[in-house]
Amino acid sequence: MTSRRSRLVWATSAVAALATVVITAPAIALNGSDAPSTLNFTAKINVGEQAGCTGALVDPHWVLTAATCFSPDGKPAAGKPAVTTTVTVGRNDLTQTGGSVQQAIELVPHADRDLVLVRLATRITDPAITPVRLAATPAGEGEQLTKAGFGRTKAEWVPNKLHTGTFTVASATDTTLNLNGSETATVCQGDAGGPALRTVDGTPELVAVNSRSWQGGCLGTDPAETRTNAIDTRVDGLAGWVKEVANRDRTTPADIDGDGKDDLVVQRTDGAVIVHRNLGSSLGAGTIMSTGWSRWVDGSDLGRLYFADMTGDNKADVIVHGVDGNIHVRKNLGTSFDGGTQWSTGWSRWVDGSDLGRLYFADMTGDNKADMILHGVDGNIHVRKNLGASFDGGTQWSTGWSRWVNGSDLGRLRFGDSSGDGKADMFVYEYATGKVFVRTNLGASFNGGTLVITL
């Protein structure tokens, strides 16, 4: 299996001549032993059809790996991976069953290190798969660390088992560790992003993530190359960054305080709804307006939250869409939301934006109250008018949008006022081309659309 390549700038011209040998993204501990089951937080990452890396589950929803797994320069774009990426967690032997195999849906690269957090499509709920904790203290010179990876070995191009090897810390910088390997421990293609671990009171602790190596002794490497040392990216002290990313799960712009400017609403994975007030040129520190919604985060199969002005007072309320299909509105009280009233029933098949359709809430009529937009798997778009405490039977506004349902990889729809007339228009974003079109709200339909930007 081939791997992405990372570039390394060397301090001296003598070493620079070796750059083409050093730059490959690593894979597995050469001749290392099979990994114990305690390392089942280690992830096998397949980036498209040709590239493979290793990572570590650091949160039930996130895997940490090397940024160079996704971009040669170590600077992948934040958001959806450019190519389909599959992550296997909790399966040290890939020929066996068990664990979790799912798609990666988001990348969050670190600002100045060869690191990226990879968001899984669903949370890991298997109690047997425990995320590894990040180290709080750095590794010291002479300390021995265990490295794990699914990459190439001395004799195998694409091993099916997770392997480990012992490395010794030679030196450190503010962001990296220089590790010495041995004849039986080296880092090969496919090991990029693999964890370097210490054990504290019997529990593995993540100290660093593999970045690059010389790959001496790895299958396919020039036999004249004998160096087995590696360079890893330090992660000690980054637990706060991981927590911040993991806890900001879903963000929504909405005017919470009624000043005419959208604030930032954050649904955290711990169930809290945090509002960061729009201060004009910055956002406030954030205040908690509600708690106890962890099971709704992500539009999981237990339901989904939306934020829109349902009462016409210019302040966004919370729309709670339950897995039971019922829709409740919790009125914005300024610093919290009330207990809610039921507005509609029978929408269970729409929860999650499932393959049966998707719901949106926006003011389509210009009366200052958000209406309900239904986007069916048949591609038809219906608008159900806000009647104050319920919705009407709805009218069809548009057809032919079946390929856009669910925000599939063919595109995504959004609704917002583009023209300033108080009525929400339809934004059409094509993933394949990066083009964004606005289809103007004509009162009971949309016009043919205008290209506004190519991203």
ROZA-854884 format. One line per 3 residues: their letters; for each residue y, z, x of C-alpha. Coordinates in pm, whole numbers, plus 50000, padded with zeros to 5 digits. Example, Ala and Ser with C-alpha at 12.3 -4.5 7.8 and 13.67 -1.06 7.14 Angstrom:
% residues 2
as	49550:50780:51230 | 49894:50714:51367
END
This chain:
% residues 455
mts	50000:50000:50000 | 50339:49909:50139 | 50633:50144:50132
rrs	51008:50140:50111 | 51180:50156:50446 | 51460:50389:50540
rlv	51723:50324:50805 | 51786:50571:51083 | 52094:50560:51308
wat	52007:50681:51657 | 52241:50840:51907 | 52130:50644:52212
sav	52056:50276:52269 | 51726:50361:52437 | 51591:50513:52118
aal	51757:50254:51895 | 51516:49993:52028 | 51238:50184:51854
atv	51405:50188:51514 | 51177:49928:51359 | 50881:50150:51443
vit	51033:50470:51318 | 51183:50369:50989 | 50885:50343:50762
apa	50857:50587:50476 | 50566:50824:50538 | 50239:50871:50353
ial	49973:51129:50436 | 49858:51378:50696 | 49632:51179:50932
ngs	49276:51313:50933 | 49408:51608:50738 | 49180:51806:50515
dap	49159:51764:50139 | 49429:51969:49969 | 49342:52290:49783
stl	49396:52310:49408 | 49693:52543:49463 | 49893:52237:49567
nft	49851:52060:49234 | 50229:52053:49193 | 50221:51763:49440
aki	50296:51430:49274 | 50182:51075:49341 | 50471:50835:49274
nvg	50417:50462:49219 | 50746:50274:49239 | 50674:49937:49081
eqa	50365:49751:49195 | 50412:49769:49572 | 50560:50102:49681
gct	50411:50449:49677 | 50550:50790:49769 | 50472:51159:49730
gal	50677:51430:49560 | 50667:51788:49434 | 50711:51924:49082
vdp	51004:52168:49104 | 51065:52208:48729 | 50846:52124:48430
hwv	51063:51816:48378 | 51153:51715:48735 | 50986:51598:49057
lta	51168:51615:49392 | 51109:51339:49647 | 51289:51128:49910
atc	51574:50908:49789 | 51448:50635:50023 | 51146:50599:49796
fsp	51377:50421:49550 | 51637:50257:49774 | 51619:50139:50138
dgk	51956:50297:50216 | 51862:50628:50053 | 52128:50584:49783
paa	51954:50487:49461 | 52172:50450:49154 | 52168:50750:48922
gkp	52002:50686:48589 | 51698:50487:48488 | 51483:50369:48784
avt	51541:50003:48868 | 51168:49932:48840 | 50896:50095:48634
ttv	50790:50417:48807 | 50474:50614:48727 | 50428:50976:48833
tvg	50093:51159:48847 | 50108:51539:48869 | 49825:51793:48876
rnd	49557:51556:49000 | 49477:51599:49370 | 49188:51352:49337
ltq	49321:51037:49174 | 48972:50922:49078 | 48939:51218:48844
tgg	49100:51293:48508 | 49328:51580:48419 | 49684:51652:48511
svq	49965:51439:48370 | 50044:51070:48420 | 50378:50953:48282
qai	50684:50741:48335 | 50994:50841:48530 | 51301:50796:48311
elv	51592:50916:48526 | 51696:50955:48889 | 51950:51212:49012
pha	52013:51161:49385 | 52154:51437:49604 | 52506:51367:49728
drd	52439:51385:50103 | 52065:51420:50169 | 51759:51199:50149
lvl	51659:51362:49822 | 51631:51256:49459 | 51520:51438:49147
vrl	51295:51228:48924 | 51292:51314:48558 | 50960:51283:48376
atr	50939:51140:48025 | 50798:51468:47892 | 50783:51823:48020
itd	50470:51944:48196 | 50327:52211:47966 | 49984:52260:48126
pai	49982:52626:48242 | 49756:52526:48531 | 50033:52311:48683
tpv	50303:52540:48817 | 50622:52400:48975 | 50671:52497:49338
rla	50969:52721:49415 | 51229:52617:49672 | 51273:52825:49985
atp	51581:53043:50013 | 51566:53069:50392 | 51535:52790:50651
age	51235:52730:50873 | 51268:52861:51224 | 51175:52700:51553
geq	50802:52736:51616 | 50721:52802:51251 | 50416:52620:51121
ltk	50440:52432:50792 | 50177:52262:50580 | 50263:51908:50478
agf	50090:51728:50190 | 50080:51363:50090 | 49892:51081:49921
grt	49971:50825:50190 | 49776:50623:50441 | 49532:50787:50682
kae	49373:50684:51009 | 49106:50489:50823 | 49228:50433:50464
wvp	49506:50213:50333 | 49528:50376:49991 | 49352:50714:49981
nkl	49261:50860:49645 | 49289:51223:49754 | 49578:51445:49848
htg	49559:51548:50216 | 49730:51817:50420 | 49813:51878:50785
tft	49984:52147:50991 | 50316:52072:51164 | 50535:52285:51389
vas	50913:52309:51364 | 51065:52180:51689 | 51433:52204:51595
atd	51670:52187:51300 | 52008:52053:51194 | 52212:52159:50894
ttl	52018:51919:50673 | 51697:51821:50855 | 51393:51957:51036
nln	51228:51795:51337 | 50853:51856:51316 | 50581:51811:51575
gse	50248:51680:51455 | 49923:51631:51642 | 49629:51395:51673
tat	49503:51527:51342 | 49838:51566:51165 | 50083:51284:51133
vcq	50289:51129:50856 | 50211:50774:50739 | 50326:50521:50484
gda	50311:50668:50134 | 50389:51025:50243 | 50766:50982:50197
ggp	50896:51265:49982 | 50589:51479:50041 | 50640:51856:50057
alr	50651:52071:50370 | 50540:52420:50270 | 50516:52777:50387
tvd	50313:53046:50212 | 50483:53371:50105 | 50265:53645:49956
gtp	49999:53387:49882 | 50236:53150:49701 | 50344:52809:49839
elv	50718:52765:49895 | 50894:52430:49943 | 51086:52423:50271
avn	51150:52052:50325 | 51073:51701:50198 | 50946:51425:50426
srs	51200:51157:50517 | 51058:50949:50807 | 50819:50946:51102
wqg	50683:50742:51392 | 50336:50719:51232 | 50140:50738:51553
gcl	49770:50690:51478 | 49820:50574:51117 | 49620:50275:51004
gtd	49821:49960:51067 | 50055:50117:51324 | 50079:49964:51673
pae	49810:50140:51882 | 50070:50186:52157 | 50266:50418:51927
trt	50133:50770:51979 | 50416:50987:51852 | 50319:51207:51559
nai	50643:51395:51498 | 50842:51361:51178 | 51187:51422:51034
dtr	51209:51613:50705 | 51503:51688:50477 | 51571:52058:50432
vdg	51569:52194:50077 | 51621:52564:50148 | 51923:52683:49952
lag	51907:52392:49705 | 51743:52584:49421 | 52084:52605:49253
wvk	52123:52227:49259 | 51778:52178:49108 | 51851:52436:48839
eva	52185:52276:48757 | 52028:51932:48713 | 51730:52067:48521
nrd	51946:52274:48286 | 52191:51999:48202 | 51947:51811:47993
rtt	52139:51607:47741 | 52513:51545:47733 | 52722:51420:47442
pad	53097:51347:47418 | 53243:51503:47102 | 53574:51654:46995
idg	53479:52018:46949 | 53825:52178:46936 | 53998:51914:46719
dgk	54268:51817:46969 | 54184:51447:46947 | 54012:51437:47286
ddl	53637:51434:47336 | 53493:51737:47509 | 53159:51739:47692
vvq	52872:51899:47500 | 52570:51991:47713 | 52232:52077:47563
rtd	52059:52274:47835 | 51685:52302:47868 | 51713:52678:47820
gav	51826:52608:47463 | 52197:52677:47506 | 52468:52445:47375
ivh	52755:52452:47624 | 53099:52301:47560 | 53321:52192:47850
rnl	53672:52152:47707 | 53870:51839:47787 | 54173:51958:47984
gss	54325:51612:48021 | 54243:51543:48385 | 53941:51771:48420
lga	53682:51964:48220 | 53675:52337:48162 | 53407:52565:48300
gti	53213:52564:47977 | 53147:52814:47699 | 52828:52884:47507
mst	52861:52794:47138 | 52497:52830:47039 | 52159:52936:47178
gws	51794:52912:47086 | 51763:52533:47072 | 51528:52479:47366
rwv	51266:52317:47150 | 51517:52053:47038 | 51625:51945:47382
dgs	51550:51581:47459 | 51484:51494:47101 | 51134:51632:47152
dlg	50876:51602:46878 | 51019:51923:46734 | 51350:51764:46643
rly	51689:51652:46769 | 52054:51761:46770 | 52359:51538:46714
fad	52730:51618:46731 | 52984:51455:46496 | 53261:51553:46252
mtg	53084:51581:45918 | 53354:51772:45726 | 53669:51579:45814
dnk	53847:51863:45992 | 53850:51668:46324 | 53602:51906:46487
adv	53248:51797:46568 | 52974:51982:46382 | 52605:52007:46472
ivh	52356:51789:46286 | 52005:51931:46312 | 51728:51679:46253
gvd	51398:51865:46222 | 51048:51738:46277 | 50997:51817:45909
gni	51237:51531:45837 | 51512:51751:45697 | 51872:51712:45813
hvr	52095:52020:45821 | 52464:52036:45912 | 52598:52342:46092
knl	52975:52357:46053 | 53197:52405:46359 | 53365:52747:46331
gts	53569:52706:46649 | 53362:52912:46889 | 53026:52888:46715
fdg	52847:52709:46429 | 52755:52845:46087 | 52400:52883:45954
gtq	52393:52532:45815 | 52321:52355:45487 | 52062:52090:45408
wst	52205:51743:45358 | 51898:51519:45343 | 51517:51517:45352
gws	51234:51274:45423 | 51331:51153:45772 | 51037:51286:45972
rwv	50943:50943:46102 | 51288:50904:46260 | 51274:51215:46475
dgs	51299:51134:46847 | 51419:50782:46787 | 51048:50705:46752
dlg	50910:50354:46733 | 50979:50372:46360 | 51355:50377:46412
rly	51657:50576:46518 | 51946:50770:46363 | 52313:50774:46464
fad	52616:50956:46321 | 52966:50803:46328 | 53258:50739:46094
mtg	53186:50393:45956 | 53424:50403:45657 | 53742:50540:45813
dnk	53757:50854:45598 | 53737:51080:45906 | 53383:51196:45825
adm	53072:51082:46012 | 52824:50873:45817 | 52454:50826:45894
ilh	52344:50498:46053 | 51975:50407:46021 | 51832:50163:46273
gvd	51487:50063:46156 | 51200:49924:46358 | 51239:49615:46137
gni	51571:49562:46315 | 51785:49627:46008 | 52084:49859:46021
hvr	52179:50058:45711 | 52477:50290:45665 | 52448:50594:45437
knl	52795:50717:45343 | 52891:51082:45391 | 52948:51233:45043
gas	53056:51576:45166 | 52724:51758:45149 | 52480:51467:45133
fdg	52455:51092:45194 | 52444:50805:44949 | 52153:50561:44915
gtq	52288:50333:45186 | 52377:49966:45227 | 52249:49711:45478
wst	52509:49614:45739 | 52312:49405:45988 | 51969:49257:46067
gws	51780:49122:46365 | 51798:49422:46601 | 51428:49506:46624
rwv	51414:49469:47001 | 51689:49730:47042 | 51516:50010:46853
ngs	51464:50325:47060 | 51695:50219:47339 | 51404:50020:47480
dlg	51429:49844:47814 | 51564:49544:47621 | 51887:49721:47534
rlr	52058:50001:47348 | 52304:50043:47062 | 52593:50288:47036
fgd	52861:50346:46772 | 53224:50437:46837 | 53580:50332:46747
ssg	53676:50054:46987 | 53968:49905:46794 | 54150:50227:46703
dgk	54135:50167:46329 | 53941:50487:46264 | 53613:50309:46195
adm	53319:50305:46437 | 53221:49969:46583 | 52882:49877:46731
fvy	52839:49865:47108 | 52548:49653:47231 | 52429:49712:47588
eya	52180:49464:47734 | 51973:49623:48011 | 51857:49292:48156
tgk	52205:49144:48203 | 52420:49458:48219 | 52648:49307:47956
vfv	52822:49524:47696 | 52935:49365:47371 | 53147:49518:47095
rtn	53080:49408:46737 | 53380:49504:46526 | 53331:49700:46203
lga	53431:49471:45912 | 53382:49730:45638 | 53026:49649:45538
sfn	52909:49440:45835 | 52994:49360:46197 | 53146:49049:46352
ggt	52970:48829:46610 | 53080:49045:46901 | 53293:49019:47214
lvi	53181:49069:47574 | 53387:49360:47711 | 53224:49432:48048
tl	52928:49351:48271 | 52797:49661:48446
END
